[in-house]
Each structure stands twice: as C-alpha cells, then as structure tokens.
Amino acid sequence: MAATAVRYLRSVGAPAATEPFEPPPATAGRYPHPRPDLRAVGDDERLPVEPGEFRRVLGHFATGVTVVTAYDDHGPAGFACQSFASLSLDPPLIAFMVARTSTTWPRIARAGAFCVNVLGAEQGELCRGFAVSGADKFTGVMYDRAPVTGAPRLDSAPAWIDCTIQNVHTGGDHLIVVGRVAALGAVDEGAPLLFHRGKFGRLAD
C-alpha cells in the first residue's frame, strides 16, 4: 500500500511522505487526474452487498462534518468530508477518506498539506456549498490561513486541525489520507453539526 500511495502522489506531483515537502511549481491548466479502476472484484463476480442497502445501513452511524481545505498555486480548494477521525496521539495523526474520483483531492495532494475545519451546528449551508463539484466553493466564504501550512482556516468553525500529508493508502474506491498534525485550535462553546441518515442534525439540549 505504501508503494501505491507514493506512486499516486508522484502522479499528481505531490511529495511522498518520506520526501521533504517543497511547494510545487506553478503550472497552467488543470492538474493531471488519472481515473482509477475502482472495482475490487471481477466483472463476473456478484457484489456481496447491494450499494443502496450498504448506504442505508451505514447511514445509521451518525458522524460529525468537516471541510478539508488546502491552498495551492491556483488558490484555495476544499471539499465537505464526514469520513474523518482521530488516529494517533503520539505522534499526533488524523485521517480522512476521500473518493478517488474527487477533483479536489489532486490539488490537496499537490499542496502536500491541508486544514480540517470542524463545522458547527449552524453551518449546514456552508457544508452544502463545499459538497458541490465544480463550483467556486469559496465565493463569499471568509477565511484566514492556518499558522503552519497556510491552508484556509474557515471563519467561525468551532475547531481546526492544520496538517501535512503523512501517508496515503488505497481503500477500494476511496483513499485513506493520514495527516500529521502541525497545529490545532478550538473554541469551548457551540454544538457540532451532525450527519445522520442523509440529513444534517444537531445534539438535543
């Protein structure tokens, strides 16, 4: 898996985890984005679980919601992400999952760093804006720059985690991105934005 991750990062011009990070040179046009073969079973092999049923059942697991952002030579980039988790305390590591068909991920990979913005209960519309593909997601969005990597840190997000890319692993039709935490911060008030069975929600008082 490590070799696969290194090959992927190199294919989009990002540094591998074992190499020192250097900002990529400015390039014109879109980043290369190979479309991988996402199937992990043979064409003649029946899927063990129907995709719709898989989504329905897994939707019962409530999660928080984040926006993962980065800053590259073309400006800010970001996408909404609910597949996020704390991974390790020593060293401090987090992880998130992103679809291998994502058009934002190659920009984050090239940047070599990102900021996870944990959203609050009143930020459902902000999340929807970052869930749209191909739009200018930062129109009207206020942000500053995270202190270590310079990735966008969204205003009013209750918590943020500034990271460099540590490793990338393949996981079926998704990639598992491990980030090493460089800085982080949070406020001590406000409820989280939750996602459950296809809808946003919040903790009951």
C-alpha positions as CSV (number, residue, x, y, z in Angstrom):
1,M,0.0,0.0,0.0
2,A,2.8,2.4,0.8
3,A,4.2,2.0,-2.7
4,T,0.8,2.6,-4.2
5,A,0.5,5.8,-2.2
6,V,3.9,7.0,-3.3
7,R,3.0,6.3,-7.0
8,Y,-0.3,8.2,-6.6
9,L,1.3,11.2,-5.0
10,R,4.0,11.3,-7.6
11,S,1.4,11.0,-10.4
12,V,-0.2,14.3,-9.3
13,G,3.1,16.0,-8.5
14,A,2.9,15.8,-4.7
15,P,5.8,14.8,-2.4
16,A,5.8,11.4,-0.9
17,A,5.7,11.1,2.9
18,T,9.3,10.1,3.0
19,E,10.5,13.1,1.0
20,P,10.9,16.7,2.2
21,F,8.0,18.9,1.2
22,E,8.7,21.6,-1.4
23,P,5.9,23.7,-2.9
24,P,5.1,22.5,-6.4
25,P,6.0,24.8,-9.3
26,A,3.2,26.9,-10.9
27,T,1.6,25.0,-13.8
28,A,-1.0,26.1,-16.3
29,G,-4.3,24.3,-16.8
30,R,-5.8,21.5,-14.7
31,Y,-3.8,19.0,-12.6
32,P,-3.5,15.5,-14.1
33,H,-6.1,13.3,-12.5
34,P,-5.9,9.7,-13.7
35,R,-9.3,7.9,-13.3
36,P,-8.5,4.6,-11.5
37,D,-10.3,1.3,-11.9
38,L,-12.4,1.4,-8.8
39,R,-13.7,-2.1,-8.8
40,A,-12.0,-4.5,-6.4
41,V,-14.0,-7.6,-7.7
42,G,-14.0,-9.3,-11.1
43,D,-16.6,-8.3,-13.7
44,D,-18.2,-11.7,-13.4
45,E,-18.3,-11.6,-9.6
46,R,-21.5,-10.6,-7.9
47,L,-21.2,-7.9,-5.3
48,P,-21.8,-9.3,-1.8
49,V,-23.8,-6.2,-0.8
50,E,-26.2,-4.1,-2.8
51,P,-24.8,-0.5,-2.8
52,G,-28.1,1.2,-1.9
53,E,-28.5,-1.1,1.1
54,F,-24.9,-0.5,2.1
55,R,-25.5,3.3,2.2
56,R,-28.9,2.9,4.0
57,V,-27.5,0.7,6.8
58,L,-24.2,2.7,7.3
59,G,-26.2,5.9,7.3
60,H,-27.4,4.9,10.8
61,F,-23.9,5.8,12.1
62,A,-24.0,9.5,13.0
63,T,-20.9,11.5,12.2
64,G,-19.6,15.0,12.6
65,V,-18.9,17.0,9.4
66,T,-15.8,18.8,8.3
67,V,-14.5,20.8,5.4
68,V,-10.9,19.8,4.3
69,T,-9.1,22.7,2.7
70,A,-5.8,23.4,1.0
71,Y,-4.0,26.3,-0.7
72,D,-2.1,25.7,-3.9
73,D,-0.8,27.8,-6.8
74,H,-4.4,28.3,-8.1
75,G,-5.8,29.5,-4.8
76,P,-8.0,27.8,-2.2
77,A,-9.5,24.4,-2.6
78,G,-11.8,22.3,-0.3
79,F,-14.5,19.7,0.0
80,A,-17.0,18.5,2.6
81,C,-16.0,15.4,4.4
82,Q,-17.7,13.3,7.0
83,S,-15.2,10.5,7.0
84,F,-12.8,12.0,9.5
85,A,-11.2,10.5,12.6
86,S,-8.5,11.0,15.2
87,L,-5.9,8.3,14.6
88,S,-2.9,8.7,16.9
89,L,-1.8,10.7,19.9
90,D,1.9,10.0,19.7
91,P,2.7,11.1,17.0
92,P,-0.4,13.3,16.6
93,L,-2.2,11.9,13.5
94,I,-5.6,12.2,12.0
95,A,-7.2,10.5,9.0
96,F,-9.9,11.3,6.4
97,M,-11.3,9.4,3.4
98,V,-11.8,10.9,0.0
99,A,-13.3,9.4,-3.2
100,R,-10.6,8.5,-5.8
101,T,-12.8,10.3,-8.3
102,S,-12.6,13.6,-6.4
103,T,-11.5,16.6,-8.5
104,T,-10.4,18.5,-5.3
105,W,-8.1,15.8,-3.9
106,P,-5.3,16.1,-6.6
107,R,-5.0,19.8,-5.6
108,I,-4.7,18.9,-1.9
109,A,-2.2,16.1,-2.8
110,R,0.0,18.6,-4.8
111,A,-0.2,21.1,-1.9
112,G,1.1,18.4,0.5
113,A,-0.8,20.0,3.4
114,F,-4.4,20.7,4.5
115,C,-6.6,22.1,7.2
116,V,-9.6,20.1,8.6
117,N,-12.3,22.6,9.6
118,V,-14.8,21.0,12.0
119,L,-18.2,22.5,11.4
120,G,-20.8,23.8,13.9
121,A,-24.5,23.1,14.2
122,E,-25.4,26.3,12.2
123,Q,-23.1,25.6,9.3
124,G,-25.2,23.3,7.2
125,E,-25.4,25.7,4.3
126,L,-21.6,26.2,4.4
127,C,-21.2,22.4,4.2
128,R,-23.6,22.1,1.2
129,G,-21.5,24.7,-0.6
130,F,-18.4,22.6,-0.3
131,A,-20.2,19.5,-1.3
132,V,-20.9,20.8,-4.8
133,S,-18.5,19.7,-7.5
134,G,-17.0,22.2,-9.9
135,A,-18.3,25.4,-8.3
136,D,-16.3,28.2,-6.8
137,K,-16.7,27.0,-3.3
138,F,-15.0,29.9,-1.6
139,T,-17.3,32.7,-3.0
140,G,-18.5,34.7,0.0
141,V,-16.6,32.4,2.4
142,M,-14.4,34.2,5.0
143,Y,-11.2,32.5,6.0
144,D,-7.6,33.2,7.1
145,R,-4.5,31.0,6.8
146,A,-3.7,28.2,9.2
147,P,-0.5,29.1,11.1
148,V,1.9,26.3,9.8
149,T,0.8,25.2,6.4
150,G,-1.2,28.2,5.2
151,A,-4.2,26.2,4.3
152,P,-7.6,28.0,4.5
153,R,-9.0,28.1,8.1
154,L,-12.7,28.9,7.8
155,D,-14.1,31.7,10.0
156,S,-16.5,30.6,12.8
157,A,-15.5,26.9,12.5
158,P,-15.5,25.6,16.1
159,A,-12.3,23.7,15.6
160,W,-9.5,23.3,13.1
161,I,-6.5,21.0,12.6
162,D,-3.6,22.1,10.5
163,C,-1.8,19.1,8.9
164,T,0.8,17.9,6.5
165,I,0.2,14.7,4.5
166,Q,1.9,11.8,6.2
167,N,0.7,8.8,4.2
168,V,-2.0,7.8,1.6
169,H,-3.4,4.3,1.4
170,T,-5.9,2.8,-1.1
171,G,-9.2,1.7,0.3
172,G,-11.4,0.4,-2.6
173,D,-13.0,3.4,-4.3
174,H,-11.6,5.8,-1.7
175,L,-8.2,6.9,-0.5
176,I,-7.3,6.9,3.2
177,V,-5.3,10.1,3.9
178,V,-3.2,10.2,7.1
179,G,-2.3,13.7,8.2
180,R,0.4,14.7,10.8
181,V,-0.9,17.5,13.0
182,A,1.2,20.6,13.0
183,A,-1.2,22.9,14.8
184,L,-4.8,23.0,16.0
185,G,-7.3,25.0,18.0
186,A,-10.9,25.1,19.1
187,V,-13.5,27.2,21.0
188,D,-15.2,25.8,24.1
189,E,-18.8,26.5,23.1
190,G,-21.2,25.7,20.4
191,A,-22.8,22.4,19.2
192,P,-21.4,20.3,16.4
193,L,-23.0,19.7,13.0
194,L,-24.1,16.1,12.7
195,F,-24.9,13.9,9.7
196,H,-27.3,11.0,10.1
197,R,-29.3,9.0,7.6
198,G,-28.7,11.6,4.8
199,K,-29.7,14.6,6.8
200,F,-28.0,17.2,9.0
201,G,-28.8,17.3,12.7
202,R,-27.6,18.6,16.0
203,L,-27.4,17.4,19.6
204,A,-30.6,17.8,21.6
205,D,-30.3,20.2,24.5
